[in-house]
Amino acid sequence: MKRPLLAVAAALLLIGGVAGSAAADAPAGQPVRPAAASVEVPSGVSAGVAVFDRQTGTFTEQLNSSTRFRSASIVKLLMALDYLWDRDPDYTVPAADRAWLEPMLRSSNDSAANNYWSDHGGTAIITRMVKNLELKDTAVPPAGKEGFWGYTALSARDTVTIYRYLLDSAPAPVRTFVMDNLRQSTRCASDKFDQHFGIAGAFSKPWAVKQGWSGTSFEKGTCGTASTATATGTSSPAPAAADVDVDLTRPALHSTGTVGAGDRSIVAVFTLHPVGTSYGKAYTDIGRLTRSLNVPGATRPAGWWYGTWSDHVNVRPNPNTGNPAITQLPAGVEVLVGCQARGEKVDVPPYSNDWWAYLPQYNGWISNIYINSPDNKMPDVKDC
């Protein structure tokens, strides 16, 4: 054992599994395998899901697909399309506009969205795009909250409609600009939150993603380097949920985009979590849900899913502490372990461990002392 039993118990409750086991979508001691065609929603989570196979023109998954969720940063897709709509003469995006559009799409920059919202009519942006794209469920933020673009109502099926427009109907320059930026999604968002959850964690590339998150219980982002950044635009104090038909109270985490060669599948996953849920727990739960989906054309990364414990666990470029951290993990998040190797001994008194886990999705290492496993060496993970 590597840490106090109370800490172990707390970590197990967070992950919702048995120490040393893989995630819910893979039996203990087994590598990740393709999941069956059914949505597995973690306990306490409310979800809206749609998966559309562009090759067959059919949905392979639908769960509450017309239910409205507050969009958080997914609405930035509509802002980008509003900017690009009917541009003359060749849809060229000037360098000055690329400077804010690209960070908004790749890194979910809130300042860019704030400026576009205030300078281009606010809710009128949504009204225009609902008409242009013939969206069925999308609606402007509630009365009194018109300034909060993250409170725009959006559904999974409308999100599929947005991506189908981009891929099948939009002028080629528009499609190329938006989708190329989504393919370059940065792991660390502008507000230092790790945004490669859901689609980006469940499937190997090629994928293109636009993510969203909103919740006053989410701790400050620590992705990349230590930071005091706070989320803006989407995590403002929420009005009482009874005032609107969209839940503005529970923490939200959404993952949308395309998966597979030729953008074969469109995936939209919207989730709400119990009040007080941490970012790491929500990140883990949307990952488990997304891995359960039937997504034609998807390739799933090889490895073993394990829970972690502690705050701000450093991901290192090598199995030692000699170099600066690449990034820090969301607290208590589940990670994909590719293999393990011996390295520098790490002490968390009264425990020590010289085994390290390689995380292929980060191209980095964490000490096994922070892995939820009964032994210093994970019993089912291969050596590097």
C-alpha positions in Angstrom: 0.0 0.0 0.0 1.3 3.5 -0.8 -0.9 5.9 1.2 -3.3 6.1 4.1 -6.3 3.8 3.9 -8.7 6.8 4.1 -7.1 8.3 1.0 -7.5 5.0 -0.8 -11.1 4.8 0.1 -11.8 8.4 -1.0 -10.0 7.8 -4.3 -12.0 4.6 -5.0 -15.2 6.4 -4.3 -14.2 9.1 -6.8 -13.3 6.6 -9.5 -16.2 4.3 -8.8 -14.2 1.0 -9.2 -11.9 -1.4 -7.5 -8.3 -0.5 -6.9 -6.1 -2.0 -9.6 -8.9 -2.5 -12.1 -9.4 -1.0 -15.4 -12.3 1.4 -16.1 -15.9 0.3 -16.3 -15.6 -0.4 -20.0 -12.9 -3.0 -19.7 -12.6 -6.0 -17.3 -10.0 -5.9 -14.6 -6.6 -6.8 -15.9 -7.5 -6.4 -19.6 -6.5 -3.8 -22.2 -9.1 -1.4 -23.5 -11.5 -3.1 -25.9 -14.3 -1.7 -28.3 -17.5 -1.2 -26.4 -21.0 -2.4 -27.3 -23.5 -0.1 -29.0 -25.2 1.2 -25.9 -24.7 4.4 -23.9 -23.4 3.8 -20.4 -24.2 6.8 -18.3 -22.3 7.0 -15.0 -24.4 7.3 -11.8 -25.6 10.8 -11.0 -24.9 12.1 -14.6 -27.5 13.5 -16.9 -26.6 13.1 -20.6 -27.7 14.0 -24.1 -26.0 12.0 -26.8 -26.0 11.7 -30.6 -23.6 9.8 -32.9 -24.2 10.1 -36.6 -22.4 7.8 -39.2 -21.9 9.9 -42.3 -21.1 6.9 -44.4 -24.5 5.2 -43.8 -26.4 8.4 -43.1 -27.8 6.9 -39.9 -27.6 7.5 -36.1 -25.8 4.8 -34.2 -26.5 6.3 -30.8 -29.3 8.6 -29.6 -30.0 9.4 -25.9 -32.0 12.5 -25.0 -30.8 13.9 -28.2 -33.3 16.8 -28.3 -32.8 17.7 -24.6 -31.5 21.3 -24.2 -28.3 21.9 -22.2 -26.5 25.1 -21.6 -23.9 25.2 -24.3 -20.9 26.4 -22.4 -18.2 26.9 -25.1 -19.9 24.7 -27.8 -21.7 27.9 -28.8 -18.3 29.2 -30.2 -19.0 27.0 -33.2 -22.0 29.2 -34.0 -20.0 32.4 -33.4 -17.4 31.2 -35.9 -20.0 30.3 -38.5 -21.8 33.6 -37.9 -18.5 35.4 -38.7 -17.9 33.3 -41.8 -21.5 33.4 -43.2 -21.7 34.8 -46.7 -18.3 36.5 -46.6 -17.2 38.2 -49.8 -15.6 37.3 -52.1 -13.6 34.2 -51.2 -14.1 33.7 -47.5 -10.5 34.8 -46.8 -10.0 35.4 -43.0 -7.7 38.4 -42.4 -4.7 37.8 -40.1 -6.2 40.1 -37.5 -9.4 38.0 -37.3 -7.4 34.7 -37.3 -5.7 36.0 -34.2 -8.9 35.6 -32.2 -10.8 33.0 -34.2 -8.1 30.4 -34.1 -7.6 30.5 -30.3 -11.4 30.5 -29.8 -11.7 27.3 -31.8 -8.5 25.5 -30.8 -8.1 26.6 -27.2 -11.6 27.8 -26.3 -10.5 31.3 -25.6 -13.2 33.2 -23.7 -12.0 36.7 -24.3 -12.4 36.3 -28.1 -15.9 35.0 -27.6 -16.8 37.8 -25.1 -15.7 40.4 -27.7 -17.5 38.8 -30.6 -20.7 38.4 -28.6 -20.7 42.1 -27.5 -19.6 43.5 -30.8 -22.0 41.5 -33.1 -25.4 41.7 -31.4 -25.2 39.1 -28.6 -28.3 37.0 -28.8 -28.9 38.1 -32.4 -26.0 35.8 -33.3 -28.0 32.9 -32.1 -31.2 34.0 -33.8 -29.3 34.4 -37.1 -27.7 30.9 -36.9 -30.9 29.2 -35.8 -32.5 30.5 -39.0 -29.5 29.8 -41.2 -29.0 26.2 -40.0 -32.7 25.4 -39.3 -31.8 24.4 -35.7 -34.7 22.9 -33.7 -33.7 23.2 -30.1 -31.2 26.0 -29.9 -32.3 29.1 -28.0 -30.9 32.4 -26.7 -29.8 32.7 -23.1 -32.7 33.4 -20.6 -34.0 36.8 -19.9 -31.7 38.8 -17.7 -28.7 36.7 -18.7 -28.4 37.8 -22.3 -24.7 38.7 -21.8 -23.7 35.1 -20.9 -23.1 33.3 -24.3 -22.4 30.1 -22.4 -26.1 30.0 -21.3 -27.2 29.5 -24.9 -29.4 26.4 -25.1 -28.2 23.6 -27.4 -29.0 19.9 -27.9 -27.0 16.9 -29.2 -29.1 16.6 -32.4 -28.7 20.3 -33.2 -24.9 19.9 -32.7 -25.0 17.1 -35.3 -26.8 19.4 -37.6 -24.1 22.1 -37.2 -21.3 19.6 -38.0 -23.3 18.2 -41.0 -23.6 21.7 -42.4 -19.8 22.2 -41.9 -18.9 18.9 -43.6 -21.5 18.6 -46.3 -22.9 22.0 -47.2 -20.5 24.8 -46.1 -18.3 26.5 -48.7 -15.0 24.6 -48.9 -13.0 27.5 -47.4 -15.3 27.7 -44.4 -15.2 23.9 -43.9 -11.4 23.9 -44.1 -10.9 26.8 -41.8 -13.2 25.5 -39.0 -12.4 21.8 -39.1 -8.6 22.4 -39.5 -8.7 24.5 -36.3 -10.7 21.8 -34.5 -8.2 19.2 -35.5 -5.5 21.3 -33.8 -7.3 21.4 -30.5 -4.8 22.1 -27.7 -4.7 19.9 -24.7 -4.4 23.0 -22.5 -7.2 25.5 -23.0 -6.7 29.2 -22.7 -7.9 29.1 -19.1 -5.5 26.3 -18.2 -8.2 23.5 -18.1 -7.2 20.2 -19.7 -9.8 20.0 -22.5 -8.9 16.6 -24.0 -11.7 14.7 -22.3 -14.5 12.8 -24.0 -13.8 12.3 -27.7 -10.2 13.4 -27.4 -9.5 10.8 -24.7 -11.7 7.9 -25.9 -10.5 7.7 -29.5 -7.2 7.8 -31.3 -6.7 10.5 -34.0 -7.9 11.4 -36.5 -10.5 13.5 -34.6 -11.6 17.1 -34.5 -13.2 18.5 -31.3 -14.9 21.5 -29.8 -15.3 21.1 -26.0 -17.3 22.9 -23.3 -17.2 23.2 -19.6 -19.0 25.2 -17.0 -19.2 24.8 -13.2 -18.6 26.9 -10.1 -17.3 23.7 -8.4 -14.5 23.2 -10.9 -11.2 24.1 -9.4 -8.8 26.4 -11.2 -7.1 24.9 -14.3 -3.5 23.7 -13.9 -2.8 22.4 -17.4 0.6 23.2 -18.8 2.2 25.2 -16.0 1.1 26.3 -12.5 -1.6 29.0 -13.0 -3.9 31.3 -11.2 -6.2 31.6 -14.2 -9.9 31.4 -13.7 -12.6 30.4 -16.2 -14.5 33.3 -17.8 -17.7 33.7 -19.7 -19.1 30.3 -18.9 -18.8 29.8 -15.1 -20.5 32.9 -13.9 -22.9 32.5 -11.0 -26.1 30.8 -12.2 -29.6 32.0 -11.7 -32.2 29.7 -10.2 -32.8 26.8 -12.5 -36.6 27.2 -12.1 -36.4 30.5 -14.1 -35.5 28.7 -17.4 -36.1 25.4 -19.1 -32.3 24.7 -19.1 -30.3 23.6 -16.1 -27.9 26.4 -15.3 -26.8 25.1 -11.9 -25.2 21.7 -12.2 -21.6 21.5 -13.5 -21.5 20.8 -17.3 -18.9 19.1 -19.4 -19.5 18.6 -23.2 -17.5 16.9 -25.9 -18.4 17.4 -29.6 -16.7 16.8 -32.9 -15.8 14.2 -35.6 -14.0 10.9 -35.4 -12.3 8.7 -38.0 -10.9 9.0 -41.4 -12.8 11.5 -43.6 -14.7 12.7 -40.5 -16.8 9.6 -40.7 -18.7 9.9 -37.4 -20.1 13.0 -35.8 -20.3 12.7 -32.0 -22.1 15.0 -29.6 -22.0 14.3 -25.8 -23.6 16.7 -23.4 -23.4 16.0 -19.6 -24.5 17.5 -16.3 -23.0 16.4 -13.0 -24.1 16.6 -9.4 -23.6 19.9 -7.7 -20.1 20.0 -6.1 -18.5 17.6 -8.6 -14.8 18.2 -9.2 -13.4 18.7 -12.7 -11.4 15.5 -12.5 -14.5 13.5 -11.5 -16.6 15.0 -14.4 -13.7 14.5 -16.8 -13.6 10.8 -15.8 -17.3 10.3 -16.1 -17.7 11.8 -19.5 -14.7 9.7 -20.6 -16.4 6.5 -19.5 -19.6 7.5 -21.2 -17.9 8.4 -24.4 -15.9 5.1 -24.5 -19.1 3.2 -24.3 -20.4 4.6 -27.6 -20.7 2.9 -30.9 -18.7 5.2 -33.1 -18.1 3.9 -36.7 -14.6 4.5 -37.9 -13.2 5.1 -34.5 -9.9 3.6 -33.3 -9.5 3.2 -29.5 -6.1 3.8 -27.9 -4.3 0.8 -26.4 -3.6 0.7 -22.7 -5.2 0.3 -19.3 -7.5 2.9 -17.6 -6.5 3.6 -14.0 -7.7 6.2 -11.4 -5.3 8.6 -9.8 -5.4 10.4 -6.5 -4.0 13.7 -5.1 -4.1 17.2 -6.5 -1.9 18.7 -9.3 0.0 15.5 -10.1 2.9 16.4 -12.3 3.3 14.7 -15.7 7.1 14.4 -16.4 9.0 13.9 -19.7 10.9 11.0 -18.1 10.4 8.7 -15.1 12.1 11.1 -12.8 11.7 14.6 -11.3 14.8 16.0 -12.9 13.0 18.0 -15.6 10.1 20.5 -15.4 6.6 19.0 -15.6 4.9 18.9 -19.0 1.6 19.5 -17.3 -0.5 18.7 -14.2 -3.4 16.3 -14.1 -6.9 17.4 -13.1 -7.4 16.2 -9.5 -8.4 12.5 -9.2 -8.7 12.0 -13.0 -8.7 8.6 -14.7 -5.7 8.1 -17.1 -4.7 5.7 -19.8 -1.5 3.8 -18.9 0.5 2.5 -21.8 3.2 0.7 -19.8 5.3 1.1 -16.7 9.0 1.2 -15.8 11.3 1.7 -12.9 12.7 5.2 -12.3 13.5 7.6 -9.6 12.1 6.7 -6.2 9.3 9.1 -5.1 8.4 9.5 -1.4 5.0 10.5 0.0 5.7 9.7 3.6 5.4 7.1 4.9 5.3 5.5 1.4 7.8 5.2 -1.4 7.6 3.9 -5.0 10.2 3.7 -7.8 7.7 2.6 -10.5 6.4 5.0 -13.0 3.4 4.9 -15.4 3.8 6.1 -19.0 0.7 8.0 -20.2 0.7 7.9 -24.1 -2.0 10.6 -24.4 0.3 13.0 -22.6 3.6 11.6 -23.9 4.8 11.7 -20.3 5.1 9.9 -17.0 3.6 10.0 -13.5 4.9 8.2 -10.4 2.9 5.0 -9.7 2.6 6.3 -6.1 -0.4 8.4 -7.5 -2.1 5.4 -9.2 -5.0 3.6 -7.6 -3.3 0.2 -7.4 -2.9 -2.2 -4.5 0.8 -2.6 -5.2 3.7 -0.4 -6.2 3.7 -2.1 -9.6 0.4 -2.4 -11.4 -0.3 -6.1 -11.7 -1.8 -6.1 -15.2 0.2 -3.4 -17.0 3.2 -4.4 -19.2 6.7 -3.2 -18.7 8.0 -0.5 -21.0 
